[in-house]
């Protein structure tokens, strides 16, 4: 009976997966704060061995005629490693270096296996295996990079949303009053986010009087003044009274130069003064 050499190479890789992992781990160097460091904690070596076993299984299964197992292994590996490295904050280049090193290990094994089998292995076998193995590694890198990007992108978005939330907090003062303390520089993006989120937050919290305190804003330029005026207008349309505090002379000057009419808005030098005169 003619041997299925694809299955034979698959079996050989699986039978030697522990030795392959040992060889790969021996290639590590000392690297500060890295899961791939030669002196990393023992728990990380155990994790690397577990994941490397799946790497070997994935590469080996690419040789089989039935690709179902390969695609399942491929998807599982990319998702598991991407999540693990993102959780550890591992730079993507370190992962690619580690995959490259294991590619070398696998190709060395492949070369030894072909030599051991002698003339029974044809040139076509060698070409097909070479293509399958390299394609499998390339696809692992591609899928890992995609999943790693999606994970880190979602985390960055969540962090950005949190910063935005903290940058325009609606702090309740009573049942229907709240204060919006603006602190720090306000650029175009932040001003846009404030305009987009503040009215909605006021409706959600059932606020009908909003104190906007500008005492913590070092510079109020044309753009910021316009956005604040827009917040006042939108709030007014929603039935929310707006009170401005922390108005500096330059803010007043900017408003006048822009033709912004604040006659219908109560303004005060400080939040304390506003609360004393208007109440909560």
C-alpha positions as CSV (number, residue, x, y, z in Angstrom):
1,X,0.0,0.0,0.0
2,X,1.3,3.4,-1.0
3,X,2.1,5.7,1.9
4,X,0.3,9.0,2.1
5,X,3.5,11.1,2.7
6,X,1.5,14.2,3.7
7,X,0.0,12.2,6.6
8,X,3.4,10.8,7.5
9,X,5.0,14.2,7.8
10,X,1.9,15.3,9.8
11,X,2.5,12.4,12.2
12,X,6.2,13.1,12.4
13,X,5.6,16.8,13.4
14,X,3.0,15.8,16.0
15,X,5.2,13.1,17.5
16,X,8.1,15.6,17.8
17,X,6.1,18.6,19.0
18,X,7.7,18.6,22.5
19,X,11.2,18.5,21.0
20,X,10.3,21.2,18.6
21,X,9.1,23.4,21.5
22,X,12.3,22.7,23.4
23,X,14.4,23.8,20.4
24,X,12.3,26.9,19.9
25,X,12.5,27.9,23.6
26,X,16.3,27.4,23.6
27,X,16.5,30.2,21.0
28,X,15.2,32.8,23.4
29,X,17.4,35.6,24.7
30,X,17.1,37.7,27.8
31,X,14.7,40.6,27.1
32,X,13.3,42.9,29.8
33,X,9.6,42.6,30.5
34,X,8.9,40.1,27.7
35,X,7.0,36.8,27.7
36,X,9.7,35.6,25.2
37,X,12.6,36.4,27.5
38,X,14.9,33.5,28.4
39,X,14.5,34.4,32.1
40,X,10.7,35.0,32.0
41,X,8.6,33.5,34.8
42,X,7.9,29.8,34.7
43,X,4.2,30.4,34.1
44,X,5.0,32.1,30.9
45,X,7.1,29.2,29.7
46,X,4.2,26.9,30.4
47,X,1.9,29.2,28.4
48,X,4.4,29.4,25.5
49,X,4.6,25.6,25.4
50,X,0.9,25.2,25.4
51,X,0.5,27.7,22.6
52,X,3.5,26.3,20.7
53,X,1.9,22.9,20.7
54,X,-1.1,24.4,18.9
55,X,1.3,26.2,16.5
56,X,2.8,22.8,15.5
57,X,-0.6,21.3,15.2
58,X,-1.8,24.1,13.0
59,X,1.3,23.9,10.7
60,X,1.1,20.2,10.5
61,X,-2.6,20.1,9.7
62,X,-2.0,22.4,6.7
63,X,-0.5,19.3,5.1
64,X,-3.7,17.2,5.3
65,X,-6.1,16.9,2.4
66,X,-9.0,17.7,4.6
67,X,-8.5,21.4,5.5
68,X,-11.3,21.6,8.1
69,X,-8.9,20.8,11.0
70,X,-6.3,23.2,9.7
71,X,-8.8,26.1,9.5
72,X,-10.1,25.4,13.0
73,X,-6.6,25.3,14.4
74,X,-5.6,28.4,12.5
75,X,-8.5,30.4,13.8
76,X,-8.0,29.1,17.4
77,X,-4.3,29.9,17.4
78,X,-4.7,33.5,16.1
79,X,-7.5,34.3,18.5
80,X,-5.7,32.8,21.5
81,X,-2.3,34.3,20.9
82,X,-3.6,37.7,19.9
83,X,-5.7,37.9,23.1
84,X,-2.8,36.7,25.2
85,X,-0.2,39.1,23.8
86,X,-2.6,42.0,24.0
87,X,-3.4,41.3,27.6
88,X,0.3,41.2,28.4
89,X,1.1,44.3,26.3
90,X,3.5,42.4,24.1
91,X,4.7,44.5,21.1
92,X,3.6,42.9,17.8
93,X,7.2,42.8,16.5
94,X,8.2,40.4,19.4
95,X,5.4,38.0,18.3
96,X,6.5,38.1,14.7
97,X,10.1,37.5,15.8
98,X,9.0,34.4,17.8
99,X,7.0,33.1,14.9
100,X,9.9,33.6,12.6
101,X,12.2,31.6,14.9
102,X,9.7,28.7,15.1
103,X,9.5,28.8,11.3
104,X,13.2,28.1,11.3
105,X,12.8,25.2,13.7
106,X,10.1,23.7,11.6
107,X,12.0,24.1,8.3
108,X,15.1,22.5,9.9
109,X,13.0,19.5,11.0
110,X,11.5,19.4,7.5
111,X,14.9,19.2,5.9
112,X,16.1,16.5,8.3
113,X,12.9,14.5,7.7
114,X,13.4,14.6,3.9
115,X,17.0,13.5,4.2
116,X,16.1,10.6,6.5
117,X,13.4,9.3,4.1
118,X,15.9,9.3,1.2
119,X,14.9,8.9,-2.4
120,X,11.2,7.9,-1.7
121,X,10.5,11.6,-1.2
122,X,10.1,13.2,-4.6
123,X,10.9,16.8,-5.6
124,X,7.1,17.4,-6.0
125,X,6.6,16.3,-2.4
126,X,9.3,18.7,-1.2
127,X,7.9,21.6,-3.3
128,X,4.3,21.0,-2.0
129,X,5.4,20.7,1.6
130,X,7.5,23.8,1.4
131,X,4.6,25.8,0.0
132,X,2.1,24.4,2.5
133,X,4.4,25.2,5.5
134,X,5.3,28.7,4.5
135,X,1.8,29.5,3.5
136,X,0.5,28.3,6.9
137,X,3.0,30.5,8.7
138,X,2.2,33.5,6.5
139,X,-1.5,33.1,7.2
140,X,-0.9,32.7,10.9
141,X,0.9,36.0,10.9
142,X,-1.8,37.7,8.8
143,X,-4.7,36.5,11.0
144,X,-2.8,37.2,14.2
145,X,-2.0,40.8,13.1
146,X,-5.6,41.4,12.2
147,X,-7.0,40.1,15.5
148,X,-4.3,41.9,17.5
149,X,-5.2,45.1,15.7
150,X,-8.9,44.8,16.4
151,X,-8.3,44.0,20.1
152,X,-5.9,47.0,20.6
153,X,-8.2,49.3,18.5
154,X,-11.2,48.5,20.6
155,X,-9.2,49.1,23.8
156,X,-7.9,52.4,22.6
157,X,-11.5,53.4,21.7
158,X,-12.7,52.5,25.1
159,X,-9.9,54.5,26.7
160,X,-10.6,57.4,24.4
161,X,-14.3,57.3,25.3
162,X,-13.5,57.2,29.0
163,X,-11.2,60.2,28.6
164,X,-13.9,62.0,26.8
165,X,-16.4,61.1,29.5
166,X,-14.1,62.4,32.2
167,X,-13.4,65.5,30.1
168,X,-17.0,66.7,30.2
169,X,-18.6,65.3,33.4
170,X,-22.1,66.3,34.4
171,X,-22.1,66.6,38.2
172,X,-25.5,66.7,39.8
173,X,-26.0,69.6,42.3
174,X,-29.6,68.7,43.2
175,X,-32.6,67.0,41.7
176,X,-32.6,69.1,38.5
177,X,-29.4,71.1,38.5
178,X,-25.9,70.1,37.5
179,X,-22.5,71.6,36.8
180,X,-20.2,71.0,33.8
181,X,-16.7,71.9,35.0
182,X,-14.4,72.3,32.0
183,X,-10.7,72.0,32.8
184,X,-7.7,72.2,30.5
185,X,-7.2,73.1,26.9
186,X,-10.2,72.5,24.6
187,X,-9.3,71.6,21.0
188,X,-11.6,71.1,18.1
189,X,-12.2,67.4,18.7
190,X,-12.9,67.8,22.4
191,X,-15.2,70.8,21.8
192,X,-17.1,68.7,19.3
193,X,-17.5,65.8,21.7
194,X,-18.7,68.1,24.5
195,X,-21.3,69.5,22.1
196,X,-22.4,66.0,21.1
197,X,-22.6,64.5,24.6
198,X,-23.5,67.2,27.1
199,X,-27.2,67.9,26.0
200,X,-27.8,64.1,25.9
201,X,-26.4,63.7,29.4
202,X,-28.6,66.5,30.7
203,X,-31.7,64.9,29.3
204,X,-30.7,61.5,30.7
205,X,-30.1,63.0,34.2
206,X,-33.3,65.2,33.9
207,X,-31.3,68.4,34.3
208,X,-33.1,71.6,33.7
209,X,-30.4,74.0,34.8
210,X,-26.8,73.6,33.8
211,X,-23.9,75.6,35.2
212,X,-21.0,75.7,32.7
213,X,-17.8,76.6,34.6
214,X,-14.9,77.9,32.5
215,X,-12.6,78.9,35.3
216,X,-10.3,75.9,34.5
217,X,-10.0,76.7,30.8
218,X,-6.7,78.7,30.3
219,X,-7.6,79.9,26.8
220,X,-11.0,80.4,25.1
221,X,-10.5,81.0,21.5
222,X,-12.9,81.6,18.6
223,X,-13.7,77.9,18.2
224,X,-14.3,77.2,21.9
225,X,-16.5,80.3,22.2
226,X,-18.6,79.1,19.3
227,X,-19.0,75.6,20.6
228,X,-20.0,76.9,24.1
229,X,-22.6,79.2,22.4
230,X,-23.8,76.1,20.4
231,X,-24.2,74.2,23.7
232,X,-26.3,77.1,25.1
233,X,-28.5,77.2,22.0
234,X,-29.1,73.4,22.0
235,X,-29.7,73.4,25.7
236,X,-32.2,76.2,25.4
237,X,-34.1,74.3,22.7
238,X,-34.3,71.3,25.1
239,X,-35.7,73.5,27.8
240,X,-32.4,73.6,29.8
241,X,-31.4,76.9,31.4
242,X,-27.6,77.5,31.0
243,X,-25.6,79.6,33.5
244,X,-22.0,80.5,32.7
245,X,-19.3,81.0,35.4
246,X,-15.6,81.6,35.4
247,X,-16.0,84.2,32.6
248,X,-12.6,86.0,32.1
249,X,-12.3,89.3,30.4
250,X,-10.7,87.7,27.3
251,X,-13.7,85.4,27.0
252,X,-16.1,88.3,27.1
253,X,-14.0,90.1,24.5
254,X,-14.0,87.0,22.2
255,X,-17.7,86.7,22.5
256,X,-18.3,90.3,21.6
257,X,-15.9,90.1,18.6
258,X,-17.8,87.1,17.3
259,X,-21.1,88.7,17.8
260,X,-22.2,86.0,20.2
261,X,-25.2,87.3,22.1
262,X,-25.1,86.2,25.7
263,X,-27.7,88.7,26.9
264,X,-30.2,86.0,27.7
265,X,-27.6,83.9,29.6
266,X,-26.7,84.6,33.2
267,X,-22.9,84.9,33.6
268,X,-20.8,85.1,36.8
269,X,-17.1,85.5,37.7
270,X,-17.0,82.2,39.6
271,X,-19.1,79.1,40.2
272,X,-19.5,80.0,43.8
273,X,-21.0,83.3,42.9
274,X,-23.3,81.7,40.4
275,X,-24.6,79.2,43.0
276,X,-25.1,81.9,45.6
277,X,-27.0,84.2,43.2
278,X,-29.0,81.6,41.2
279,X,-29.2,78.7,43.7
280,X,-29.2,75.0,43.1
